[in-house]
């Protein structure tokens, strides 16, 4: 009988303490910020060595985009692009590229300034491509 009275009084005391303490006090003490793996990675990223994470991941979507889309650079009212290993240019009109003025770029008759400009444009067009045939592979 004395165990029953002791356990009953303990339950009553616990119930009264729970009812008397405000529940919101515990909620205010909690930190509302939720840490995530990406947040911790952003914090630690400056400490990691460069090149640890490859940003240029080859995916089916990126391969498909390279096959279907053409990179175009617009400079000085002309649009430049490379298609089938040929360097094209066209005039720009108000709506976009004027397809009637499309022509191959003739680099043979250019002076040094124009060639430097064309090389700059070519570098920007080939930027990020792995298969631009720039090395022998050795």
Protein Blocks (a to p, Z undefined) as FASTA:
>chain_A
ZZmmmmmmmmmmmmmmmmmpcfklmmmmpcfbdcdfklmmmmmmmmpcehkacfbbcdfk
lmmmmmmpccdddeehiacddeehiacdddddfklccfklgccddfklpcfklmmmmmmm
mmmmmgoiaklopagoZZ
